[in-house]
Every structure is written in C-alpha cells, then in structure tokens.
Amino acid sequence: MSLQRSIDNDPSVRHGLLSEYLVTLGLIERLHRLLLDVLKDEFERTGMLEINPVQALLLYNVGDNVVTAGELKSRGYYQGSNVSYNLKKLVETGYMHHQRCEIDRRAVRVRLTPRGRAVRDQVAELFARQSETLGKRGILTADDADRVNGALRRIERFWSDQIRYIY
C-alpha cells in the first residue's frame, strides 16, 4: 500500500486535516473582517467618513484600470455581493467615473476619479506602513508571506474547480 493511500485511509490524518482546514477557513473569514475594521479605523482617524471600507478596498483594487462592473468580480477586485450599490455610491460621491461602453451599450466602464485615486493612495500607504512594521517586528517575512500565499492560491484554485467542475 502506498504512503498516499495509507494517509487517505487513516481517519486520524483526515480528521487532522479537517480540523486544520476549518481553522484556516475561520482565519480567512476573521482576517477579512479585521482588514475592513483596520480600513475603517484609518479613515475615521483621517476624517474620511464618506465611504466605507468595502468601497475603499474596491477603489484600491481597481487602481488605474478601467473595468466593467462585471469584471470587478471576475477579476477579483470586489468580493462583496452589492457591486451595483457600491459602484453607484462611489459614482455619486465622485470617487469613480462611469461611462457606457461604445461597443456594448449595456456595459458600463468605471475608472477612478482624482478623489478615488487619493483614497487608493491612502490605502496603499497604509498597507506599506503595515508591511514595514510586520517586517521590523519579525511578525512576517517575505518567505512567510510567499508560503501562505501559495497555500491560499491552491485553496482558491481548488474552490474554483469545485464551482466549475463539481467533483
């Protein structure tokens, strides 16, 4: 019997992986909520109360790109369920500009305005400060982050395959 088959048939090993997988899922969820709280605190400190943390992340992720509303989710720029609400608010408050696509009049292309770029820059500065602090305090190295990112990309690929091909 191969080692892999032994591992696959050993309930204690499977349970150990299940246990760690559930911890990973909980961490992913909590980290996302904490990231939103960190952004909220940053904007409250600077008096920027017009937009919420989800909208700020959306602005950060769009950056210099011009995208359609549909591409926001497919490219991973937006993880929430209320894309149209947040886009509408960002356009109304002058953080994003929208324009009908000339080829497909149903599609709307969006890009950041100067106000939106200022928010993106503020978020980028926050992330730069945080990464510097993480490194200085020895909390996270580039190698650590690379290993975590590799594992998370494999999970992302697995989940995407689950949706597409249903194992």
N, C-alpha and C positions, 0 to 999 in steps of 0.2 A: 504494500500500500504506500502511495506517495505521501510525502510530508503535507502537501496541499490538501490531499484527500483526508488525511488524519485531522488536520485543522478544521476542515469543513464539517467533519463528522463529530467533532468534540464540542458538546453543548457548553462546557465551561468557557472555551475560547470564543464561541459565538456570543455567549452572554456577555463576556468581557468586552467584545467589540460593540455589542448593542449598548451596553452601559456607557462606554466612551462616546459612541455616536450620539446618544441622547444628550450627553454633556456638551458636545460640540454644537448640536442644534440649539440648545439653550443659550450657549455663549454667543452664537451668531445673532440670535434674536435680541439678547440683552445689549450686546455691543452696538447694534444698530440704534436701539432706543437711547443708549448713552451718548452716541455720536450726535443724535438730534438734540439731546439736552446740552451737550457741550456747545453746539452751534447757537442754541437759544441763549445760553449764558453769555456767549461772546457778543451777540447782537444786543442783548439787554445792557451790557456794560458800555457799549458804544452808542446806545440810544437809538439803534435801528430797530424799530418795533413794527414797521410796515409789512414785513414779510416774515413768514415762518421758516423754521429750519429745513423743512422739506423743500420749500421753494428756493432757499439759499443753496442747498445741495444740487438742485436742478440747474440753477444758474452756473454753479461751479462746473458741473459735468458737461454742460453744453459748451461752455468756453467760447472759442472763436468759431465754432461750427455753425452752419446753417442747416437746420434739420426740419423734417415734417413732424407733426405731432405723433404720427405712428412710429416714426423712427426713434422717438425718445425712449420708448420701452424696448424695442427690438435691439437697440444699440447699448442698452444698459444705462442710459442717462437718468432714468426715472424708475424707481421701484414701487411707487405707490399706486393706488387704484384710481385716484382722482386726477388724472392727467389734464383733462379739459378744464376742470375747475381751477387748478393751479396755473395753467397757462393763461386762462382768462384774467385771473387776478394779476399776474405778472405783466400782462399787456396793459391792463387798466392802470396799474401803478407806475408804468413807464420803465420797467426793468427789461422788458422784451418787446421786440418789434415783430409783427406778423404780416405776412403778405401771401396772397393767393399764388399758388404755383401756376405758371403760364401754361404748362403742358396739361396738367390735370387740375382744372379749376376747383375741384372738390378738396384738394390737398392744400394745406396752409403751411408755409415755411416760416420758421421762427429763428430769430437771432437776438443776441444781447444788444441792448442799447448801452450808451456810456454809463448809465446808472447801474445796469445789470453787470457790466464789466467791473465796476467798482466793488460790487458785492462779491463777485468771483475772486477778485484780487484780495479782498478781506479774508475770505475763506482760505485761499491759497497761503496767505501769510500765517494764519492760524495753524494750518497743517504743517507749514515749515517750522514754526516755533515748537510745535509739539514733537515733531520728529527729531529736532535738535535736542530737546530735553530728554526724550526717550534714550537717545544715544549717550548723552552726557551722564545720565544716571545709571546706565548699564541695564536698562529695562528691556531694550530690544536692539539687536544688532541687525545689520543688513542681511546677514546669513539667516538669522532667526526669521525675519520677515519673509525672506525668499522661500524658506521651508514651509511656513504657514501658508503663504500664497499658493505654493504648489499643491498642497493638500486641499485647499479650498477650491482651486481650479478643477481638480479631479472630481470633487463633490459636485461642482457646478456642471461639469460635463456629464456626470452620471445622472443628475436630475434632469438635464436637458434631454438626454437619451430616454429617460423614463417617460417624459412627456411625448416625445416624438414616436418612440417605438414600442412603448409599454411592454416591458419584459415579461 
